Amino acid sequence: MKPQPTSITKTNSNKIKIIWKDEHEGIHEIKFLRDECPCASCKGETVLMKSYPANVQVELPGKYDVKNLTVVGSYAIQIFWGDGHDTGIYSFELLRTLCQCKTCTTKN
């Protein structure tokens, strides 16, 4: 079964809480989510068996500030960061694996 959130809220300036359909309450530190941005610029990409490394990221003010967060279809969220970065699409499956709650971090 694919993970589906029932609620996504910014709990304070440094955490996002996701309540999942199975009632799991996930905690995500905003800095960790930004550092794990899945976009090609941040993680690199492979096209037709050729790999392209990630771009060197310049630290800009607002890098860890969430300005907006929107749901993409029924499978992901997009976070708009204070430094203008907004190309990372965080799938619900990825977010579930990145969960930093006590239950999830003790299983790994």
Secondary structure, 3 states (H helix, E strand, C coil): CCCCEEEEEEEECCEEEEEECCCCEEEEEHHHHHHCCCCHHHHCEEECCEEECCCCCCCCCCCCCEEEEEEECCCEEEEEECCCCCCCEEEHHHHHHCCCCHHHHHHC
